Amino acid sequence: MKPRVQPYGTKNISGANIEKLRKARGMRQFELVQQMQLRGVDINPSSLSKLEGQVRIASDRELYAIAQIFSVPMEELIHPKEEKAE
């Protein structure tokens, strides 16, 4: 996997967490795009890259599909477990 060249943007707070989840599972962006499309989310690799880079807004449908794919609550896309205050 090639490393991120651009710094994260400010359009969403979930993109970096989605990228971490995807990479932790050894999943390529194209595979995540395919899984999202199977769930009825119209997205392409470029759009996912922008979502992960936080340079575009993430829709609730996208977040819901991603949470289903990774089997995590939607809240974890916004606040990962390791960052939650106890």
Backbone as JSON, one array per atom type, in Angstrom:
{
  "sequence": "MKPRVQPYGTKNISGANIEKLRKARGMRQFELVQQMQLRGVDINPSSLSKLEGQVRIASDRELYAIAQIFSVPMEELIHPKEEKAE",
  "N": [[0.84, -1.18, 0.0], [0.53, 2.16, -0.83], [1.75, 5.02, 0.92], [-0.12, 7.7, 2.48], [-0.09, 10.75, 0.81], [-1.1, 13.34, 0.77], [-2.19, 15.65, 3.31], [-4.8, 15.07, 5.78], [-8.11, 16.29, 5.18], [-10.82, 18.53, 6.11], [-13.51, 17.95, 5.85], [-14.97, 15.8, 6.86], [-15.2, 13.68, 9.81], [-14.77, 11.03, 9.93], [-13.28, 9.78, 7.95], [-10.44, 9.23, 8.23], [-10.54, 7.28, 10.2], [-11.98, 5.28, 8.91], [-10.19, 4.63, 6.9], [-8.12, 3.55, 8.52], [-9.44, 1.3, 9.62], [-9.95, -0.15, 7.28], [-7.36, -0.67, 6.28], [-6.32, -2.12, 8.44], [-7.65, -4.46, 8.14], [-6.56, -5.44, 5.91], [-7.65, -4.72, 3.46], [-8.19, -3.51, 0.21], [-8.89, -0.31, -1.34], [-10.49, -0.63, -3.62], [-11.76, -3.06, -3.11], [-13.35, -2.38, -0.9], [-15.0, -0.5, -2.12], [-16.38, -2.2, -3.91], [-17.8, -3.83, -2.06], [-19.42, -1.89, -0.89], [-20.93, -1.09, -3.1], [-22.36, -3.44, -3.56], [-24.11, -3.23, -1.5], [-25.78, -1.29, -2.33], [-24.78, 1.3, -2.45], [-23.78, 3.92, -4.35], [-20.73, 4.42, -5.39], [-17.37, 5.3, -6.28], [-13.85, 4.4, -6.74], [-12.31, 6.81, -6.64], [-14.0, 8.58, -5.3], [-14.22, 7.28, -2.82], [-11.58, 7.49, -1.98], [-11.4, 10.26, -1.62], [-13.25, 10.53, 0.44], [-11.98, 9.05, 2.49], [-9.72, 10.64, 2.7], [-10.76, 12.84, 3.82], [-11.7, 14.98, 2.33], [-14.14, 15.3, 1.28], [-17.64, 15.27, 2.06], [-19.11, 12.68, 4.03], [-21.81, 10.55, 3.44], [-24.79, 9.54, 5.26], [-25.73, 7.06, 4.4], [-23.44, 5.94, 3.26], [-21.76, 5.74, 5.53], [-23.29, 3.97, 7.05], [-23.26, 1.63, 5.45], [-20.49, 1.1, 5.42], [-20.03, 0.63, 8.15], [-21.52, -1.71, 8.42], [-20.07, -3.43, 6.71], [-17.58, -3.6, 8.04], [-18.45, -4.59, 10.4], [-18.91, -3.02, 12.71], [-20.15, -0.65, 15.16], [-21.77, 2.34, 13.98], [-20.91, 4.55, 15.37], [-18.25, 3.99, 15.98], [-16.92, 4.64, 13.69], [-16.68, 7.29, 13.86], [-15.65, 7.84, 16.39], [-13.11, 6.1, 17.3], [-12.51, 3.1, 19.24], [-10.09, 3.16, 20.77], [-9.75, 5.87, 21.17], [-11.82, 6.79, 22.71], [-13.02, 8.34, 25.64], [-12.92, 7.09, 28.89]],
  "CA": [[0.0, 0.0, 0.0], [1.33, 3.38, -0.82], [1.38, 5.89, 2.04], [-0.87, 8.93, 2.19], [0.78, 11.86, 0.43], [-1.79, 14.57, 1.14], [-2.7, 15.67, 4.68], [-6.25, 14.93, 5.86], [-8.9, 17.51, 5.06], [-11.7, 18.86, 7.24], [-14.9, 17.81, 5.43], [-15.64, 14.8, 7.69], [-14.34, 13.21, 10.89], [-14.73, 9.57, 9.9], [-12.43, 9.28, 6.87], [-9.18, 8.65, 8.71], [-10.88, 6.06, 10.92], [-12.36, 4.3, 7.9], [-8.93, 4.2, 6.29], [-7.44, 2.68, 9.48], [-10.17, 0.03, 9.67], [-9.75, -0.86, 6.01], [-5.97, -1.15, 6.23], [-6.15, -3.13, 9.49], [-8.24, -5.7, 7.63], [-5.85, -5.8, 4.68], [-8.58, -4.5, 2.36], [-7.86, -2.43, -0.72], [-10.02, 0.6, -1.58], [-11.37, -1.2, -4.64], [-12.58, -4.09, -2.46], [-14.36, -1.7, -0.1], [-15.94, 0.06, -3.09], [-17.23, -3.31, -4.37], [-18.7, -4.2, -0.98], [-20.4, -0.81, -0.75], [-21.82, -1.16, -4.25], [-23.25, -4.57, -3.33], [-25.1, -2.78, -0.53], [-26.59, -0.25, -2.95], [-24.16, 2.63, -2.34], [-23.14, 4.28, -5.61], [-19.45, 5.06, -5.07], [-16.25, 4.83, -7.1], [-12.6, 4.49, -5.97], [-11.9, 8.2, -6.43], [-14.88, 9.14, -4.27], [-13.82, 6.69, -1.54], [-10.3, 8.1, -1.63], [-11.69, 11.6, -1.11], [-13.91, 10.35, 1.72], [-10.94, 8.68, 3.44], [-8.82, 11.79, 2.85], [-11.56, 13.87, 4.48], [-11.86, 16.15, 1.46], [-15.54, 15.38, 0.9], [-18.57, 14.87, 3.11], [-19.56, 11.29, 4.02], [-23.26, 10.48, 3.64], [-25.21, 8.56, 6.26], [-25.81, 5.76, 3.72], [-22.07, 5.44, 3.13], [-21.31, 5.34, 6.86], [-24.04, 2.78, 7.45], [-22.72, 0.5, 4.68], [-19.13, 0.83, 5.89], [-20.17, 0.02, 9.47], [-21.96, -3.1, 8.19], [-18.95, -4.17, 6.11], [-16.56, -3.84, 9.05], [-19.12, -5.14, 11.6], [-18.69, -2.13, 13.85], [-21.21, 0.35, 15.27], [-21.46, 3.56, 13.23], [-20.19, 5.46, 16.27], [-16.82, 3.69, 15.93], [-16.35, 5.32, 12.52], [-16.45, 8.68, 14.26], [-14.82, 7.81, 17.6], [-12.57, 4.74, 17.47], [-12.46, 2.62, 20.64], [-8.89, 3.6, 21.5], [-9.79, 7.31, 21.43], [-12.93, 7.11, 23.57], [-12.7, 8.61, 27.05], [-13.64, 6.15, 29.79]],
  "C": [[0.88, 1.24, 0.0], [0.84, 4.31, 0.29], [0.64, 7.13, 1.56], [0.11, 10.06, 1.93], [0.19, 13.18, 0.93], [-2.2, 14.52, 2.62], [-4.23, 15.51, 4.66], [-6.92, 16.29, 5.77], [-9.77, 17.71, 6.28], [-13.18, 18.66, 6.92], [-15.67, 16.74, 6.21], [-14.68, 14.38, 8.79], [-14.16, 11.7, 10.87], [-13.72, 9.01, 8.89], [-11.16, 8.6, 7.33], [-9.44, 7.34, 9.44], [-11.28, 4.94, 9.96], [-11.11, 3.75, 7.23], [-8.18, 3.24, 7.22], [-8.11, 1.31, 9.56], [-9.9, -0.8, 8.42], [-8.35, -1.46, 5.95], [-5.71, -2.24, 7.27], [-6.69, -4.49, 9.05], [-7.58, -6.16, 6.33], [-6.71, -5.64, 3.43], [-8.12, -3.34, 1.49], [-9.1, -1.55, -0.92], [-11.0, -0.01, -2.57], [-12.29, -2.27, -4.04], [-13.68, -3.46, -1.61], [-15.42, -1.08, -1.01], [-16.91, -1.03, -3.57], [-18.24, -3.71, -3.31], [-19.79, -3.15, -0.77], [-21.41, -0.85, -1.89], [-22.81, -2.32, -4.11], [-24.36, -4.23, -2.33], [-25.91, -1.59, -1.05], [-26.03, 1.16, -2.84], [-23.39, 2.88, -3.63], [-21.87, 5.08, -5.31], [-18.38, 4.49, -5.99], [-14.95, 5.0, -6.29], [-12.14, 5.92, -5.68], [-12.7, 8.85, -5.31], [-14.53, 8.58, -2.9], [-12.5, 7.29, -1.07], [-10.51, 9.49, -1.04], [-12.38, 11.53, 0.25], [-12.87, 10.02, 2.78], [-9.98, 9.83, 3.69], [-9.48, 12.98, 3.5], [-11.67, 15.15, 3.65], [-13.27, 16.21, 0.85], [-16.39, 14.86, 2.05], [-18.95, 13.41, 2.93], [-21.07, 11.28, 4.27], [-23.59, 9.43, 4.69], [-25.32, 7.17, 5.64], [-24.42, 5.13, 3.58], [-21.56, 4.94, 4.48], [-22.01, 4.07, 7.33], [-23.49, 1.54, 6.74], [-21.32, 0.12, 5.18], [-19.16, 0.16, 7.27], [-20.61, -1.44, 9.34], [-20.8, -3.94, 7.67], [-17.91, -4.53, 7.15], [-17.13, -4.41, 10.35], [-18.78, -4.34, 12.85], [-19.89, -1.19, 13.96], [-20.8, 1.62, 14.51], [-20.65, 4.54, 14.08], [-18.68, 5.23, 16.21], [-16.15, 4.33, 14.71], [-16.0, 6.76, 12.86], [-15.48, 8.77, 15.44], [-14.29, 6.38, 17.78], [-12.44, 4.38, 18.95], [-11.26, 3.17, 21.39], [-8.88, 5.08, 21.82], [-10.91, 7.71, 22.35], [-12.45, 7.35, 25.0], [-13.54, 7.67, 27.9], [-14.31, 6.91, 30.89]]
}
